[in-house]
């Protein structure tokens, strides 16, 4: 059976739980238990790691009165996450299709004017190494909390997230005729691509706030673009303010340092 995409009255793309279950070729006998598990599991949505929310990610579907099995409308995003987590032998086919469909929907969702301006302010704030450092620390604490105090996979996770390893950065620096031995990842980036440190700082911040990796990377990419356009200079203010970086002190800088989310960062709540 093929998966059917429906459009709600509000224009939202949805699928039914019953149709998804059949398309994934899962046993009819397990339908009720599977659907219950789907709606109570935890997923990495675009706006963070959480359980599906009723009337946002799913909604009950009316069925015939004598029909004993409950059915639901599922958002394209939730259907994709369910598919990826399933044991279906055909999940790759449907996951790719739902992923492409979700991208079309997501690309049509523009940031608000206020959010665009806040990304601009974030780019400026992340020109301070103290902000980058604090965002990474908060992200690491969030990761440690989710992994019950285990940090053994932190650097592998981070490399997969950002798209490079410290070793790869040293190789890139070596191709430029410079020695990268003994340098930290931050020091290497400052020599190879300083604006990448702003991108990583923004990614760290949003992941520390509980947003999804995909969402965080998108905003990190946007912040890096703004940083390039503005020609921002990276300041090491960890030893205190100087006459060069004092003028860049903003409420956003202080908010990131204290990880206070009730001020300007509340626009992302």
N, C-alpha and C positions, 0 to 999 in steps of 0.2 A: 504493500500500500504506500502511495506517495503522501508526503506531508503537504497539507493544504494551509496556505497563508490567508488569514482573514483580516479584514479591516474593520475596526470598531467605529462607532458613531463619531468618535473624536479623531479618527484618522490613524489610530495606533495599529501597528501590525501585530497580530496575535496568532497563536495556534491553539488548538484544544488539547487538553491533556490526553484524552482518549485517542485522538488521531496521532499524537506524538508517540504514545505507547505502542500503537500498532505499527507505525512507520519504523520504529526501532526494533521491531520484531521481538518484543518482550512477551513473555507468557501471559495470556489473558488471566490465568489463575492468580497472578501476582499483581494485577492492576491496582487494586485498592491499597495494598500495602506500599507499592511503589510510589503512587501519587501522594500518599500521606508523608512518605519519606522525602519526596521532592520538595514539598511545601514547608518542611521543617528543617531542612539541611541548611548549611552555611555556605555562601558562594562569594566570589570576588566580583561584585558588580562594578560598574564604572564609577559609582560614587562611594565605594568602600566595601569592606568585608562585612556581610550581614546576612540575616535570614530574609527570605522573600516577604514583601509587605503586601497585605491584602489591599486591593483596589489601586495598587501601584504596579506590582509585578504580576499579580494574578487576580482573578475575580471568578466567583461561582458562575457556572453556566446552567441555565434552566434546562431541565430534561423532562421527559414524560413522567407523570406522577407515579406510574407503576414501575419506573426504572429504578432499580435498587442502587446502582453505582453512581456516585457523584462525579460530575465533570467540571472542568475549570477552563477559563481562558488564560493562557500564559503569554507574557510578553515575549517578543523575539529574543531579547537578551536572556531572560530566564530559561527559555527553551534551549538556547545554545549551551548554557551552563549545565543544565540537566543532561543534555546529550553528551557533553564532554565527560561528565562524571558517571555515565551509564556503562554497563558491561555489554552493550550492544555490539554486534560484529559489523554493523553498518554505520556506526556513529560518526566516522570520519566524513562520510559523504554528507550527512545532514548538518554536522557541525560547521563544515566549510560553507554550506549554503546559508545557514542562519547567520554565520559570521559576516558574510558579504551583505546580507540583508540588513543586519544591524549597523554596519558601516554606513549604508545609505541613509539610515535614519539618523545616526549620530552626526554625520557630516552636515545635516540640515539643522542641527541644534547649535545655534550660535551662542557665544558667551554674551552676557549682558554688558552694557557699556561700563558699568561699575566694576565688573570682574576683569575686563580688559585693562582698565586703569590700574587695578590692583596687581595684575601680573607685571605691569610696567614698574610699579613701586617695588614689587618683589625682586625684579631684576636689579634695581638700584641697591636695594638692601643687601642682596647677596654679593655685591661687590666687596662687602666686608668679610674677611676671612672668619671673623668671630661668629657671624651669622651662619656661614656655611658649616662651621665646626659644630655649632649648637644644633643645627638641623640634623646633621649626621648622627650626633649623639642621641637625640630624641628618637630618630628612626631606629637606631640600634636597640634602644631600650624597648621600643614597640615590638621589634623582631624577637628580642629575648623573652618578652612577656608571652608572645604567641607560641614560642618554642620551649616553654617551661624552663627557662634559664640556660638553654643550650645555644652556644654561639659557634659551634664547630663548623657549620656550613655558611656562616655569615659572609665570608669573602667570595665563596662560589656563588651564593645567591646574589651578592652585589655585582659581580662580574656579569652574570646573566641579565640582571636588571639594567645595567648601564651600557653594556655592549662591548666591554674591554676589560682586560686584566692588567695588573701592574707590570707583569712580564711583557705583555704586548706593547705597553707604553714605553718600556725601556728599549725594546727593539726599534720602535719608531724614532726614538731619540738617537739611537745609535746610527740609524740611516742618515740622520742629519749631521753626523760627525761629532756628536757629543756623548759623553759618558753619563749614563743614568744610574749606575750602581750606587746603592746606599740611599737613594732618594725615595721619599714616600710617593704614593700615588698623587697626592695633591701637588707636591713639588714638581713631579713629572708633567702634570697637566698644565701647570703655570708656565712651563717652558714650551710645551707643544701646542696647547689650545687653551689659553686663559679663560675664554668665555664658557668652556665646558664646565669649569668649576661652578659657574652660576647655574648652569643647567642641573648639575648634580645636587646643588644646594636646594633648588626648588623641588626636585624629585624627592629628596630626603624629607623636606618639610611636609609635602602632601601625604607621603606614606606614613609619616609620624602622626598625621591627623586622621589616619584611617581610610584614606582614599585608595582606589585601586592603582596597580602599577601602570596600567594603560593610561588612566586619567592623569597620573602624576607625570608620566613621560611626555604626554601631549603638552601640558602646561610648562614643563621644563624646556621643551623645544621652543615654545613661544617666547619664554623669558630669555633664552639664549639669542633668539633673533632680535629681540628688543635691545639686548646688551650690545650686540654688534652694531646695530643702527645708531645707537647713542654713543658708541665708542667708549664704553665705560672702562675705567681703570680699576684693577683689583687692588684693594688696600689691606695690608696686614695691621689691623687695629687691635690685635690681641694683647699688645703690651701697653695699651692705652691710646687715647686720641692724639692725633697730630694736627698740625695746621692744614695738612692736605686732606685728611678724611673727616675733620670735624664738620665741614660744610655739608657733608652727605648724611649726617645724623638725622634720622627721621623717626616718627612714631613707629613706623614699620620695623625699623632696625631694633628698637627696644622691645617691640612685641615679639619678634622672632627670638631674641635672646632670652626672654622670660617665658617663651612658649605660651603667651597669653592669647587665647583665641576669642576673646569677647570684644576686641576692638576691630581693626580693619580686617583681620583674618576671619571675622564672623561672617563675611560675605560668602565664604565657602562652606558654611555649616549646613 
